[in-house]
Amino acid sequence: MRRTPIALLLSLMALASLGVQAQRQPPRPSPPPDPAPAPAVNQQARVSLGELLFNERRLSASGQQACASCHDSRQGHADPAGRFLPLGGPALDQQGLRSSPSLRYLDQAGAFSVDAQGRARGGLFWDGRANSRAEQARGPLFAPKEMANASPADLVQRLRATPLYGSLLGLYNLGAAPTDAAVVDAVADALALYQARDPDYHPFNSKFDQVQEGRASFTAAEARGLAAFNDPQRGNCASCHSSQPRGNGVRALFTDFSYHALAVPRNISQATADPTFFDLGLCGPGRSDLLARTQLCGRFKVPTLRNVALTAPYMHNARFNTLEEVVSFYATRDTDPTRWYPTVNGQVQRFNDLPVAYQANVERRAPFAPLPGNRARLSPQDVSDIVAFLRTLTDAPQ
């Protein structure tokens, strides 16, 4: 959605005012209302409120950070251009642990689960610890290194200082003195509705989509890139980032919401500079309920590749700055490890951001598995072509 905040706020205040007045006026005879239009209007007003909450910096302990600070609409609702997470916390001096994945195209993620074969799937965040958009929305609001509200009461106090508080009470029929828990539930619901209903979060209007609709054509490089992307003996990218429609009218999402250990090199310039610390993805530190399932340690969620050209830096630890680096890592991680990992006393420290005990979890199939003679499955031309294809997944401006 693209509206001025003032226009949005005035509309919401009017709707909320009508709701409050209706509660205070004595009942009077009237024809039974048509139930269909009222919920639709209310839902759309809640979506609009969610958009304002998403951009409201005053909901943070610093007063300077909003959801939009880490999920920039100009960058596919991921990290601001070229940055690894804006500093957060009450004084805006705390560095977060993981990069902010795109909030787009998450509607089909489903709740987190582990099947009988031990394969994890679904959920939100890099470690799947949230099972819904509303649950995900709560996380940054109370994370000490992000918006850093100390408690629900702390958040509600900040919300009361904004014009959005009255709109929230009216649109969610909370009455004049709601509990803090009820207000936080309403905030999370409005944020979730905004992301689920606003077309900006799932426009399906990229060049790739236009080609599928017969309204555009790939260049030669883009077509070669898609072929290498889909080829199970070369890129094998589509095995996790499916380029095929999911069925039931859902277009290709370029993720299957699964989890994999890729052995991304340690990023010593970020939060993992401490050599004794390891981010184990599904095994923590964001969650602790899977520690006993050691086959999941080091695994992170497969993100959508839609808008990937906008969402640098890449990987959970922001180790790579360009798409060329990412695809080259896939191509040469195992054939040329010295390109990616440090050498100490003549020994390459392969998989240096994962304890040895969990390195058996690292993905070994194509494109990582070398061909005979230690040859990479992707040539430099393949790398260039795949990057050209990935750039066709960028949403057109709304």
C-alpha positions in Angstrom: 0.0 0.0 0.0 1.1 3.5 -0.7 -0.8 6.2 1.3 0.2 9.2 3.4 0.4 8.4 7.1 -1.8 11.4 7.9 -4.6 10.2 5.6 -4.4 6.7 7.0 -4.5 8.0 10.6 -7.5 10.2 9.9 -9.4 7.4 8.4 -8.6 5.0 11.2 -9.5 7.6 13.9 -12.8 8.2 12.2 -13.6 4.5 12.1 -12.5 4.0 15.7 -14.6 7.0 16.8 -17.6 5.5 15.1 -17.0 2.2 16.9 -16.7 3.9 20.3 -19.7 6.1 19.8 -21.8 3.1 18.8 -20.9 1.5 22.1 -21.9 4.5 24.2 -25.2 5.4 22.5 -28.4 3.7 23.8 -29.8 1.0 21.6 -32.5 2.1 19.1 -34.6 0.1 16.7 -33.1 -0.4 13.3 -33.3 -2.9 10.5 -30.9 -5.8 10.8 -27.6 -4.8 9.3 -26.0 -6.7 6.4 -23.2 -8.5 8.1 -20.9 -8.8 5.1 -19.7 -5.2 4.5 -18.9 -4.4 8.1 -16.3 -7.1 8.7 -14.7 -6.2 5.3 -14.4 -2.6 6.3 -13.1 -3.5 9.7 -10.5 -5.9 8.3 -9.2 -3.3 5.8 -9.0 -0.7 8.5 -7.0 -3.1 10.6 -4.7 -3.7 7.7 -4.2 0.0 7.4 -3.5 0.3 11.1 -1.0 -2.5 10.8 0.9 -0.5 8.2 1.1 2.5 10.5 2.3 0.2 13.4 4.9 -1.3 11.1 6.4 2.1 10.4 6.0 3.6 14.0 9.4 4.2 15.6 7.9 5.3 18.9 7.1 1.7 19.7 10.8 1.0 20.4 12.7 1.6 23.6 15.0 4.0 21.7 12.1 5.8 20.0 14.1 5.4 16.8 13.4 1.9 15.5 10.4 0.4 13.7 9.7 -2.9 12.1 10.5 -1.1 8.8 14.0 -0.3 10.1 15.1 -3.9 9.5 12.5 -4.7 6.8 12.9 -2.0 4.2 10.2 -2.1 1.5 12.7 -0.8 -1.1 14.8 -3.9 -0.4 12.1 -6.5 -0.7 11.2 -6.0 3.0 14.7 -7.3 4.1 17.8 -5.5 5.5 18.4 -1.9 4.4 20.6 -1.7 1.4 24.1 -3.0 2.0 23.7 -3.3 5.8 23.6 -6.1 8.3 20.8 -5.2 10.7 20.5 -1.7 12.0 21.8 -1.4 15.6 19.1 -1.9 18.2 18.4 -1.8 21.9 17.5 1.1 24.2 20.5 3.1 23.1 20.8 1.8 19.5 24.2 0.3 20.3 23.4 -3.5 20.2 24.2 -5.6 17.2 21.7 -8.4 16.3 22.8 -11.9 15.6 21.3 -12.7 12.2 20.4 -10.8 9.0 16.7 -9.9 8.5 15.1 -12.2 5.9 12.5 -10.9 3.5 9.0 -10.7 4.9 7.5 -11.4 1.4 6.0 -14.6 0.1 5.7 -16.2 3.5 2.0 -17.1 3.3 2.5 -20.8 2.6 5.2 -21.4 5.2 2.9 -23.2 7.7 3.8 -24.1 11.2 7.2 -25.5 12.1 7.4 -29.3 12.1 9.8 -32.2 12.0 8.7 -35.3 10.1 9.3 -38.9 10.9 12.6 -38.8 8.8 13.9 -35.9 11.0 13.3 -33.3 8.2 12.4 -29.8 9.5 10.0 -27.6 7.6 7.9 -24.5 8.0 7.8 -21.7 10.6 9.2 -18.2 10.5 12.6 -16.7 11.3 15.8 -18.4 10.3 15.1 -21.1 12.9 11.4 -21.4 12.5 10.6 -20.6 16.0 7.4 -18.6 15.1 4.4 -20.5 13.7 2.5 -17.5 12.5 3.0 -13.9 11.3 1.4 -12.7 14.5 3.9 -14.7 16.6 6.7 -13.5 14.4 5.6 -9.9 14.9 6.0 -10.1 18.7 9.7 -11.1 18.5 11.4 -7.9 17.4 9.1 -5.8 19.7 10.6 -7.4 22.8 14.0 -8.5 21.6 16.7 -6.8 23.7 18.9 -6.1 20.7 16.0 -4.8 18.5 13.0 -2.7 19.6 13.8 -3.7 23.2 10.5 -3.3 25.0 11.0 -4.7 28.5 7.5 -6.0 28.9 4.0 -5.8 27.4 3.3 -2.9 29.8 6.3 -1.1 28.4 5.1 -1.5 24.9 1.5 -0.4 25.8 2.8 2.7 27.5 4.7 3.7 24.4 1.6 3.0 22.2 -0.6 5.2 24.4 1.6 8.1 23.5 0.7 7.8 19.9 -2.6 8.5 18.1 -2.7 4.8 17.1 -3.7 3.7 20.5 -7.3 5.0 20.2 -7.6 3.5 16.7 -6.5 0.1 18.0 -9.0 0.2 20.9 -11.9 1.0 18.5 -11.0 -1.3 15.7 -10.5 -4.3 18.1 -13.4 -3.4 20.4 -11.1 -3.4 23.4 -13.1 -1.0 25.6 -11.7 1.9 27.6 -9.4 -0.1 29.9 -8.0 -3.2 28.1 -5.4 -5.4 29.6 -1.8 -5.1 28.3 -2.0 -8.6 27.0 -5.1 -7.8 24.9 -3.5 -4.7 23.5 -0.3 -6.6 22.5 -2.4 -9.3 20.9 -4.2 -6.6 18.8 -0.9 -5.1 17.8 0.4 -8.4 16.7 -2.8 -9.2 14.8 -2.8 -5.9 13.0 0.9 -6.3 12.0 0.1 -9.8 10.7 -2.9 -8.7 8.8 -1.0 -6.0 7.1 1.7 -8.4 5.9 -0.8 -11.0 4.9 -3.2 -8.8 3.0 -1.2 -5.9 1.6 -0.3 -6.7 -2.1 3.3 -5.4 -1.6 4.1 -8.7 0.2 3.1 -11.0 -2.6 2.7 -9.1 -5.9 3.9 -11.9 -8.2 4.8 -9.3 -10.9 8.5 -9.9 -11.5 9.9 -10.5 -15.0 9.9 -14.2 -14.2 6.1 -14.0 -13.6 5.7 -12.0 -16.8 7.6 -14.6 -18.7 5.3 -17.3 -17.3 2.3 -15.3 -18.4 3.7 -14.9 -21.9 4.1 -11.1 -21.6 7.9 -11.1 -21.6 10.9 -13.2 -22.7 14.2 -14.1 -21.0 17.5 -13.0 -22.4 19.8 -15.8 -23.6 21.8 -15.5 -20.3 18.6 -15.6 -18.2 17.4 -18.6 -20.0 20.7 -20.4 -19.6 20.7 -19.4 -15.9 17.2 -21.0 -15.4 18.4 -24.2 -17.1 21.4 -24.4 -14.8 19.3 -23.5 -11.8 16.9 -26.4 -12.5 19.5 -29.0 -13.6 20.0 -31.5 -10.7 23.5 -32.2 -12.0 24.6 -28.6 -12.0 23.0 -25.9 -9.9 20.3 -28.2 -8.4 18.9 -24.9 -6.9 15.3 -25.9 -7.6 15.6 -28.9 -5.2 15.1 -26.3 -2.4 14.1 -23.1 -4.2 11.4 -24.6 -6.4 10.8 -22.7 -9.7 7.5 -24.6 -10.3 4.0 -23.5 -9.1 2.9 -25.1 -5.8 -0.6 -25.9 -7.1 -4.0 -24.5 -5.9 -3.3 -21.3 -7.8 0.0 -20.6 -5.8 2.8 -19.5 -8.1 6.4 -20.6 -7.7 7.7 -19.3 -4.3 11.4 -20.3 -4.8 11.5 -21.9 -1.4 10.2 -25.2 0.1 10.6 -23.8 3.6 13.0 -26.6 4.5 16.3 -26.4 6.6 19.8 -27.1 5.5 23.4 -26.8 6.8 25.5 -25.1 4.1 28.6 -24.4 6.2 28.6 -20.7 5.4 32.0 -19.3 6.4 32.2 -17.4 9.7 31.6 -13.7 9.4 34.2 -12.3 11.8 33.0 -8.7 11.2 29.6 -9.3 12.7 28.1 -10.7 15.9 29.9 -14.0 15.6 33.4 -12.6 16.0 33.8 -14.4 19.3 35.6 -17.6 18.3 34.0 -19.6 21.1 30.4 -18.8 19.9 28.6 -20.8 17.2 25.2 -20.0 15.8 23.6 -23.4 15.5 20.3 -22.4 13.8 17.7 -24.9 14.8 19.7 -25.8 17.9 20.0 -22.2 19.2 20.5 -19.7 20.5 17.1 -18.5 19.3 15.4 -21.7 20.4 16.4 -24.5 22.9 13.7 -27.1 22.3 15.7 -29.0 19.7 19.0 -29.4 21.3 18.7 -33.1 21.7 18.1 -33.5 18.0 21.7 -33.1 17.0 21.0 -33.9 13.3 19.3 -30.5 13.1 22.2 -28.5 14.5 23.6 -26.0 12.0 20.5 -26.0 9.8 18.9 -22.7 8.8 15.7 -22.1 6.9 15.7 -21.9 3.1 14.6 -18.3 2.2 12.6 -17.4 -0.8 14.8 -16.2 -3.7 12.2 -13.7 -4.9 13.7 -10.2 -4.7 17.1 -11.8 -3.8 18.8 -9.2 -5.9 17.6 -6.6 -3.4 18.3 -8.4 -0.1 22.1 -8.2 0.3 24.0 -9.0 2.4 23.3 -12.7 2.1 23.0 -15.8 4.4 22.0 -15.8 8.0 25.3 -14.2 9.1 25.5 -11.7 6.2 28.8 -13.3 5.1 28.4 -12.5 1.4 27.8 -9.1 -0.2 26.9 -10.1 -3.7 24.9 -12.7 -5.6 28.1 -13.6 -7.5 29.8 -14.5 -4.2 26.9 -16.6 -3.1 26.6 -18.7 -6.3 30.4 -19.0 -6.5 30.4 -20.4 -2.9 27.9 -23.0 -3.9 30.0 -23.9 -7.0 33.4 -24.1 -5.3 33.0 -24.6 -1.5 34.3 -28.2 -1.9 36.5 -27.9 -4.9 38.4 -24.8 -3.7 37.9 -24.5 0.1 40.9 -22.1 0.5 38.8 -19.5 -1.3 36.3 -19.5 1.5 37.9 -20.7 4.7 41.1 -19.6 6.6 44.2 -21.7 6.6 46.0 -22.2 10.0 49.4 -23.9 10.1 48.9 -25.2 6.6 45.4 -26.7 7.4 42.2 -25.3 5.8 39.7 -24.7 8.5 36.7 -26.0 6.5 33.2 -25.4 7.8 34.7 -23.0 10.4 31.4 -21.7 11.7 30.2 -25.1 12.8 31.6 -27.3 15.6 33.2 -30.6 14.3 30.5 -32.6 16.2 27.8 -31.3 13.8 29.7 -31.2 10.5 28.2 -34.4 9.4 25.0 -32.4 8.9 26.5 -30.3 6.1 24.9 -30.5 2.7 27.1 -32.5 0.3 25.0 -33.1 -2.8 25.1 -31.0 -6.0 26.1 -28.3 -6.5 28.6 -28.9 -3.7 29.7 -32.4 -4.6 32.6 -32.2 -7.1 32.7 -34.0 -10.4 35.5 -36.5 -11.1 38.9 -34.7 -11.1 37.6 -32.3 -8.4 35.8 -30.3 -11.0 33.1 -27.8 -10.0 29.6 -28.6 -11.3 29.1 -24.9 -12.1 31.4 -23.1 -14.5 32.1 -19.4 -14.2 29.7 -18.9 -17.1 27.0 -20.9 -15.2 27.5 -18.7 -12.2 27.1 -15.5 -14.2 24.0 -16.9 -16.0 22.3 -18.0 -12.7 22.9 -14.5 -11.3 21.3 -13.1 -14.4 18.3 -15.3 -13.9 18.0 -14.5 -10.2 17.7 -10.8 -11.1 14.5 -11.6 -13.0 12.8 -12.5 -9.6 12.7 -8.9 -8.5 9.2 -7.5 -8.0 8.1 -4.7 -10.2 7.3 -1.5 -8.3 3.7 -1.4 -7.1 
